[in-house]
Amino acid sequence: MIYDFKLLYNESVFELTRINFDETKAKAEIDAIFNFCFKGTNWNNDRKILKRIRCCVRQRKKQKPLAYILGSEMCYGLEFSVGPGVLIPKPGTDSYVEEALKNLEGKKSPVVVDLCSGSGCMGIPIAYHRQDALVYLVEKSRKAFFYLEKNTQKYSLKNAKPIKADIFKVESVHNIDLIIANPPYAGEEDMKFLPEEMRYEPRMAFDGGKDGFDFYEKILKKWLPELKKDGTIILGAARNTDRVLDLLKINGLKTNNFLDSYENSMIIVGKFE
Ligand SMILES: C[S@@+](CC[C@H](N)C(=O)[O-])C[C@H]1O[C@@H](n2cnc3c(N)ncnc32)[C@H](O)[C@@H]1O
């Protein structure tokens, strides 16, 4: 049987507009789903492709994130494998990488630590663009670590070292030029009102304790002593921006902060005075 894919395309776009997507977004997502379902398939096997497309659209209608359906997401021009259990790289994460690379300019063979690495969407692009750097990526979750290792291997990065560990218990790395961390920073209240799509993502990636501040003080206590005097620390934050800035200042750092390119989060940069 030859199936009318044009009809299926229009039906699928319509299905997504029914869950409040505007038509442009619905079309872009259905384009991505069609590309994904047709990739590497035998064009004659209409029935199989049809089934795959319908299955993807069904999942998307239930608000499963598109990146989990397609199995990948882009960050800083690189493709990251993702799936349930790992946080999806968010639009705006590129700004962290850009800031990190800017701060590494002029430093020879720098040592970088990416804490709470998730998929590796921050540390891996740094290692990719600075092959002379040694980048440690620390992630505690078993499921997230699976993707972290997979993404490191994908780009054959010998200078990226994934470590499966708790950032507060792992043996410290010394003489660090750059620490980058996007720790969980949602508070108890935020956790109750996570958008539907984010409920598919691991709680552990968001849960920053009662007021979302659990990680910052502990990160600084353990990791700041390992930062070189001319080193840089880059932290992600949202509602806690002022508290994080104060904390850095108390620890003798001068700070700078700006919104990422998608205004999803605040990027906080600290350097010793
Ligand atoms: C907000 S996500 C950030 C992931 C990634 N850096 C990104 O921007 O997409 C936080 C990550 O920290 C990890 N995590 C939470 N507690 C941790 C801990 N104590 N030690 C190491 N990783 C931890 C979570 O599993 C999650 O992958």
The ligand as an SDF file (V2000), in Angstrom:
LIG
                    3D

 27 29  0  0  0  0  0  0  0  0999 V2000
   20.7890   21.0010   36.3580 C   0  0  0  0  0  0  0  0  0  0  0  0
   21.5060   19.4660   35.8790 S   0  0  0  0  0  0  0  0  0  0  0  0
   22.8090   20.0690   34.8480 C   0  0  0  0  0  0  0  0  0  0  0  0
   23.2800   19.0990   33.7930 C   0  0  0  0  0  0  0  0  0  0  0  0
   24.1400   19.7540   32.6910 C   0  0  0  0  0  0  0  0  0  0  0  0
   25.2920   20.4190   33.2240 N   0  0  0  0  0  0  0  0  0  0  0  0
   23.2840   20.7060   31.8790 C   0  0  0  0  0  0  0  0  0  0  0  0
   23.4640   21.9260   32.0090 O   0  0  0  0  0  0  0  0  0  0  0  0
   22.4430   20.2300   31.1060 O   0  0  0  0  0  0  0  0  0  0  0  0
   22.2800   18.9280   37.3490 C   0  0  0  0  0  0  0  0  0  0  0  0
   22.9940   17.5950   37.2840 C   0  0  0  0  0  0  0  0  0  0  0  0
   23.6130   17.3440   38.5470 O   0  0  0  0  0  0  0  0  0  0  0  0
   23.5590   15.9630   38.8410 C   0  0  0  0  0  0  0  0  0  0  0  0
   23.7690   15.8360   40.2760 N   0  0  0  0  0  0  0  0  0  0  0  0
   22.8830   16.0920   41.2880 C   0  0  0  0  0  0  0  0  0  0  0  0
   23.4760   15.9230   42.4750 N   0  0  0  0  0  0  0  0  0  0  0  0
   24.7650   15.5690   42.2320 C   0  0  0  0  0  0  0  0  0  0  0  0
   25.8790   15.2900   43.0640 C   0  0  0  0  0  0  0  0  0  0  0  0
   25.7970   15.3350   44.3930 N   0  0  0  0  0  0  0  0  0  0  0  0
   27.0470   14.9700   42.4790 N   0  0  0  0  0  0  0  0  0  0  0  0
   27.1620   14.9180   41.1290 C   0  0  0  0  0  0  0  0  0  0  0  0
   26.1500   15.1870   40.2920 N   0  0  0  0  0  0  0  0  0  0  0  0
   24.9570   15.5070   40.8430 C   0  0  0  0  0  0  0  0  0  0  0  0
   22.1980   15.5620   38.3160 C   0  0  0  0  0  0  0  0  0  0  0  0
   22.1140   14.1790   38.1110 O   0  0  0  0  0  0  0  0  0  0  0  0
   22.1250   16.3780   37.0140 C   0  0  0  0  0  0  0  0  0  0  0  0
   22.6500   15.6500   35.9470 O   0  0  0  0  0  0  0  0  0  0  0  0
  1  2  1  0
  2  3  1  0
  2 10  1  0
  3  4  1  0
  4  5  1  0
  5  6  1  0
  5  7  1  0
  7  8  2  0
  7  9  1  0
 10 11  1  0
 11 12  1  0
 11 26  1  0
 12 13  1  0
 13 14  1  0
 13 24  1  0
 14 15  1  0
 14 23  1  0
 15 16  2  0
 16 17  1  0
 17 18  1  0
 17 23  2  0
 18 19  1  0
 18 20  2  0
 20 21  1  0
 21 22  2  0
 22 23  1  0
 24 25  1  0
 24 26  1  0
 26 27  1  0
M  CHG  2   2   1   9  -1
M  END
$$$$
